[in-house]
Amino acid sequence: MPERRTPLYDVHVRAGAQMVKGGGDFWFPLSYTGAAEEHTNTRQNVGMQDLSTMGEVDIKGPGAERLVNHLCVNEIRDLFPGQMRYTTMCAEDGGIVDDVTVYKFGEEHFMIVTSSGPRKQSAAWIAEQARGASAYVNDITGAIALISVQGPRSRELLASAIDGVDFDGLRFFWFQRGRLEDVEMIVSRSGYTGELGYELYVPAEEAAWVWQELTRRGREFGLLPYGIRAMQSLRMEKALPLYGPDISPGVTPFHLGLERWIKFEKRDFIGRQALLEQQAMGLDRRWVGMFLESSRAASLNDPIYNVADIKNFREKYFSGPEAGQQEDPFTAGHQQVGSVTSSAQGYSVGKMLALGFVDVAYAWPGAKLVVNSGGRPVLATVTQTPFFDPAGMRVRGRYSRRDDGMKG
């Protein structure tokens, strides 16, 4: 596969970012100064991330609304111009093609923002469904850079820099057009951190200047860029799923707890019949959050076992270089009950976090499980999600002097 670079790649390299190849074969900034500092600063001040790896699909024409509504499990027809909505797109068997955000510009003009990993496949799938729909589909990802500005001071910073946007009146999941000096952009009140935040859709050719100008203006607000490691811990504290580890064609919105965004009142959308059957049949597994009693994150696909199935008596070495270590290898029982999809340190809650699918019999808060993490048994406790700010006050911009749930 070819290596892909965002319009901000050179900016990240000059800033000393540690780069890593990730979803969609793009090079991502892994971190700049360290995940803990970047995470904490985004929760306390303002952080900025390059999300240009996500895809933008422009849809126009007299059949645009009908097409988008057919693609999405959520209702689209009641959107107003300037409004956006989260949804999943499903295949006929109910499996998730992608989780996306739909932007409505007008009655015949929409944009679907896809995940990074399946960007090209999602755009191709949308184009395939558009045949005969009186709608014109165009993948405009290469022309756009997406800059995410998140944190309690994001509104202050952007209000001081961007003209044409009513930041006090801009509601969650709405967007407006604005400009930074003579650079025009779309500003949406949205994000992937659980904080007050905004996402800026900027022409690719002007993205580097916008990033550097926001960096300069953001110093007085405590702005720091953050990379993938901090993004992972931020989104995991809010139990926000990610395409690839958490979301795939093998799971339905029900498995992930996303059923509130399925609108069965719609008589026609792809996957409707399969999802109705899933609803009637029930689930065999659920996506849950867990606290791990470990200082090290679990890995993708680490198996999960019922704690009662684990051999808990193991001899130790009493001498030599391995003194104190377990003599016997990890011994699992006969029944694997799940697997880990994501894991990271939750810097705001002070615990190691994991997300994963487990059999429904073990999906209740308080259930004790064991993760086989690299051959080590790690005790896991199923926990209610989100782990941080469960009332969702911060994303609404409602902060108090005592940050609820913050540790350290």
C-alpha positions in Angstrom: 0.0 0.0 0.0 1.2 3.5 -0.7 2.2 5.7 2.2 -0.1 8.8 2.6 0.7 12.1 4.2 -1.7 14.8 5.3 -1.2 18.4 4.3 0.3 19.0 7.8 2.9 16.2 7.7 5.9 18.6 7.4 4.6 20.8 10.2 4.5 17.8 12.5 8.0 16.7 11.6 9.4 20.1 12.2 7.7 20.2 15.6 9.5 17.0 16.6 6.5 14.8 16.6 7.0 11.0 16.7 5.3 9.8 13.6 3.7 6.4 13.1 1.9 4.7 10.2 -1.8 4.1 11.0 -5.3 3.8 9.6 -5.6 4.3 5.9 -1.8 4.0 5.6 -1.4 7.6 6.7 1.5 8.8 8.8 0.1 10.1 12.1 1.8 12.1 14.9 2.0 9.6 17.8 3.0 12.3 20.3 4.8 15.5 20.6 5.9 15.9 24.3 4.2 12.8 25.8 0.7 11.4 26.0 0.1 12.2 29.7 1.0 15.9 29.2 -1.0 16.2 25.9 -4.0 14.5 27.5 -4.0 16.6 30.6 -3.5 19.8 28.8 -6.5 19.1 26.5 -8.7 18.4 29.5 -7.5 21.6 31.3 -6.6 24.1 28.6 -6.8 23.5 24.8 -5.3 20.9 22.5 -5.1 20.7 18.7 -4.9 17.6 16.5 -4.6 16.9 12.8 -7.5 14.7 11.7 -7.0 15.2 8.0 -6.8 11.4 7.6 -10.6 11.2 7.9 -12.6 11.2 4.6 -15.0 13.8 3.3 -17.5 12.7 0.7 -19.6 15.5 -1.0 -23.1 14.6 -2.2 -25.2 16.9 -4.3 -28.3 16.7 -6.4 -32.1 16.3 -6.2 -31.7 12.8 -4.8 -29.0 13.6 -2.3 -31.2 13.6 0.8 -33.0 10.5 -0.2 -29.7 8.7 -0.8 -28.1 9.8 2.5 -31.2 8.8 4.4 -31.1 5.4 2.7 -27.4 4.9 3.6 -27.8 5.8 7.3 -29.6 4.1 10.2 -30.3 7.5 11.8 -32.9 10.0 10.5 -31.5 12.6 8.1 -34.6 14.2 6.7 -35.3 16.4 9.7 -31.8 18.0 9.6 -31.7 21.8 9.1 -29.0 23.4 7.0 -26.0 24.0 9.3 -26.8 20.9 11.4 -24.8 17.6 11.6 -25.6 14.2 12.9 -23.7 11.1 14.0 -24.8 7.7 12.6 -23.7 4.4 11.3 -23.9 3.0 7.8 -24.7 -0.7 7.7 -24.6 -3.4 5.1 -27.7 -5.6 4.3 -26.6 -8.1 7.1 -26.6 -5.3 9.7 -22.8 -5.2 10.0 -21.3 -1.7 10.3 -19.7 -0.3 7.1 -18.5 2.8 8.9 -19.6 5.2 11.6 -19.9 8.7 10.1 -21.1 12.2 10.6 -23.5 13.8 8.1 -23.4 17.5 7.4 -26.3 19.3 5.8 -25.5 22.4 3.7 -28.8 22.6 1.9 -31.8 20.5 0.6 -29.6 19.1 -2.2 -26.1 19.3 -0.6 -24.7 17.0 2.1 -21.2 15.9 3.2 -20.4 12.6 4.9 -17.3 12.5 7.0 -15.9 8.9 7.2 -13.4 7.2 9.6 -9.7 7.2 8.7 -9.1 3.5 8.2 -12.0 2.6 5.8 -12.0 6.0 4.1 -11.5 4.8 0.5 -13.8 1.8 1.0 -16.6 3.9 2.5 -16.4 6.5 -0.3 -16.5 3.7 -2.9 -19.5 2.1 -1.1 -21.4 5.4 -1.0 -20.7 5.9 -4.7 -21.9 2.4 -5.5 -25.2 3.0 -3.6 -25.7 6.3 -5.5 -26.1 4.7 -8.9 -29.5 5.8 -10.3 -30.2 7.9 -7.2 -30.1 11.4 -9.0 -27.2 12.3 -6.7 -23.5 13.1 -7.5 -20.9 11.7 -5.2 -17.4 13.1 -5.0 -14.5 12.2 -2.6 -13.0 15.5 -1.7 -10.7 14.3 1.0 -7.5 15.4 -0.8 -8.7 19.0 -1.0 -9.5 19.4 2.7 -7.5 19.4 6.0 -9.3 18.7 9.2 -8.0 20.4 12.4 -9.5 19.6 15.7 -9.3 22.2 18.5 -10.5 20.8 21.9 -10.6 21.7 25.5 -12.2 24.2 28.0 -10.4 27.2 26.4 -11.1 26.2 22.8 -14.0 28.7 22.5 -11.9 31.6 23.8 -9.1 30.8 21.4 -11.2 30.4 18.3 -13.5 33.4 19.1 -10.4 35.6 19.3 -9.0 34.3 15.9 -11.9 33.4 13.6 -14.4 35.9 12.2 -18.0 35.2 11.0 -18.8 32.5 13.6 -21.2 33.1 16.5 -19.3 30.9 19.0 -21.6 31.8 21.9 -24.6 30.7 19.9 -23.1 27.7 18.0 -24.8 24.7 19.5 -23.4 21.1 19.8 -23.4 19.3 16.4 -24.1 22.5 14.4 -21.6 24.3 12.1 -21.1 27.7 10.5 -18.8 29.2 7.9 -15.9 31.4 9.2 -12.6 32.7 8.2 -9.2 33.2 9.7 -7.9 36.4 8.1 -8.7 35.5 4.4 -8.8 31.7 4.8 -12.4 30.5 4.6 -13.4 27.4 6.6 -16.2 25.4 8.1 -16.3 25.4 11.9 -18.3 22.6 13.5 -18.9 22.2 17.2 -17.9 18.6 17.6 -15.0 16.4 18.6 -13.7 13.1 19.8 -12.5 14.0 23.3 -15.6 14.6 25.5 -14.6 18.3 25.9 -16.0 21.5 24.5 -14.4 21.5 21.1 -14.5 22.4 17.4 -13.4 20.9 14.1 -12.2 23.1 11.3 -12.5 22.1 7.7 -9.8 24.1 5.9 -8.5 24.1 2.3 -5.5 21.8 2.1 -3.3 24.3 0.5 -3.8 26.7 3.4 -3.8 24.2 6.3 -0.1 24.6 7.3 -0.5 28.4 7.7 -3.8 27.9 9.7 -2.1 25.4 12.0 0.9 27.7 12.6 -1.3 30.7 13.1 -3.5 29.0 15.7 -0.3 27.7 17.4 0.9 31.3 17.6 -2.4 32.7 18.8 -3.0 29.8 21.1 0.1 30.3 23.4 -1.8 32.6 25.7 -4.5 30.0 26.1 -2.2 27.1 26.8 -2.6 25.4 23.5 -0.5 22.3 22.8 -0.8 19.8 19.9 -1.7 16.2 20.8 -1.2 13.0 19.0 -2.7 9.5 18.6 -1.7 8.3 22.1 -3.4 11.2 23.8 -6.4 10.9 21.5 -6.7 7.2 22.4 -6.8 7.9 26.1 -9.2 10.9 25.7 -11.7 9.0 23.6 -11.4 5.9 25.7 -12.3 7.8 28.9 -15.6 8.6 27.1 -16.0 5.1 25.7 -16.1 6.4 22.1 -15.6 3.5 19.6 -12.9 3.6 16.9 -13.2 2.0 13.5 -10.8 -0.9 13.3 -10.3 -2.2 16.8 -13.9 -1.6 18.1 -16.0 -1.1 14.9 -16.0 -3.6 12.0 -18.3 -5.2 9.6 -18.6 -8.1 12.0 -20.5 -6.1 14.6 -23.8 -4.3 14.5 -24.8 -1.0 16.3 -26.5 -3.1 18.9 -23.2 -4.8 19.9 -21.6 -1.4 20.6 -24.6 0.2 22.4 -25.3 2.5 19.5 -28.9 1.4 19.1 -30.3 4.8 20.2 -29.2 6.1 16.8 -31.2 3.5 14.8 -34.5 5.0 13.7 -36.7 2.1 12.8 -39.5 4.6 12.1 -37.8 5.0 8.8 -39.3 2.4 6.4 -36.2 2.2 4.2 -32.5 2.1 5.0 -29.8 -0.5 4.3 -29.7 -3.2 6.9 -33.1 -2.4 8.5 -34.5 -6.0 8.3 -31.3 -7.6 9.6 -31.2 -5.1 12.5 -34.9 -5.7 13.3 -34.1 -9.5 13.5 -31.0 -8.7 15.7 -33.2 -6.7 18.0 -35.8 -9.5 18.3 -33.1 -12.2 18.8 -31.0 -10.4 21.3 -27.2 -10.3 21.7 -24.6 -12.9 22.6 -21.9 -10.3 23.4 -21.7 -6.7 24.3 -19.0 -4.0 24.2 -18.1 -3.0 27.7 -15.6 -0.9 29.7 -13.2 -2.4 32.2 -10.7 -1.2 34.8 -7.5 -3.2 34.7 -5.4 -3.9 37.7 -2.2 -3.3 35.7 0.3 -0.6 34.9 0.5 -1.8 31.3 -2.2 -1.5 28.7 -3.6 -4.7 27.2 -3.2 -5.5 23.5 -5.7 -5.8 20.7 -7.4 -9.2 20.8 -6.1 -10.2 24.2 -8.5 -13.0 25.4 -10.8 -12.5 28.4 -11.8 -15.3 30.7 -14.2 -15.7 33.6 -12.2 -15.2 36.8 -13.5 -18.5 38.1 -11.8 -20.4 35.2 -8.3 -19.1 36.0 -5.7 -21.2 37.8 -4.8 -18.8 40.6 -2.2 -20.8 42.5 1.2 -20.6 40.8 4.6 -21.4 42.3 7.3 -18.7 42.4 11.0 -18.8 41.8 12.8 -18.2 45.1 16.4 -17.7 43.8 18.3 -16.7 40.7 17.6 -13.8 38.3 13.9 -14.7 38.1 13.4 -14.7 41.9 9.8 -13.6 42.7 8.4 -14.4 39.2 5.8 -16.9 38.6 7.1 -20.4 37.7 4.1 -21.7 35.9 2.8 -20.2 32.7 -0.6 -18.4 32.6 -3.2 -21.1 32.7 -6.6 -20.3 31.3 -9.8 -22.2 31.9 -11.9 -23.8 29.2 -14.1 -20.9 28.5 -12.9 -17.7 26.8 -15.7 -15.1 27.3 -14.4 -12.2 25.3 -11.5 -10.2 23.9 -10.0 -6.7 24.3 -10.5 -4.2 21.5 -8.8 -1.1 23.0 -6.7 -0.3 26.1 -4.9 2.8 27.4 -4.1 4.7 30.6 -6.9 6.9 31.7 -4.9 9.9 32.9 -8.0 11.8 34.1 -9.4 8.9 36.1 -6.1 7.5 37.3 -6.8 4.0 36.1 -5.8 1.6 33.3 -8.8 1.2 31.0 -9.9 -1.4 28.5 -12.8 -1.8 26.1 -13.8 -5.1 24.6 -16.6 -7.6 23.7 -17.7 -10.1 26.3 -20.5 -12.6 26.5 -23.7 -11.0 27.8 -23.5 -13.2 31.0 -20.4 -11.2 32.0 -21.4 -7.8 30.7 -22.8 -6.4 34.0 -21.0 -3.7 36.0 -18.9 -5.3 38.8 -18.3 -8.5 36.9 -14.8 -9.9 37.6 -12.8 -11.1 34.6 -9.2 -11.9 33.8 -7.4 -10.7 30.7 -4.5 -12.8 29.4 -2.1 -9.9 28.6 1.1 -11.2 27.1 0.8 -14.4 29.2 0.1 -12.5 32.4 -3.3 -12.8 34.2 -4.6 -9.3 34.7 -7.7 -8.8 36.8 -10.4 -6.7 35.1 -13.6 -5.3 36.5 -16.5 -4.4 34.2 -17.4 -0.8 34.8 -20.2 1.6 33.7 -19.2 3.8 30.8 -18.2 6.5 30.1 -15.5 6.3 32.6 -15.1 10.1 32.7 -17.7 12.9 33.1 -20.7 10.4 32.7 -23.2 13.3 32.7 -21.5 14.8 29.6 -21.3 18.3 31.1 -17.9 19.2 29.7 -18.8 18.6 26.1 -21.6 21.2 26.6 -19.0 23.6 27.9 -20.2 23.4 31.5 -17.1 23.4 33.6 -16.7 24.0 37.4 -13.7 24.8 39.4 -13.7 21.3 40.7 -13.2 19.1 37.6 -15.5 16.2 38.2 -13.6 12.9 37.9 -10.2 14.5 37.3 -7.3 12.9 39.1 -3.9 14.4 39.8 
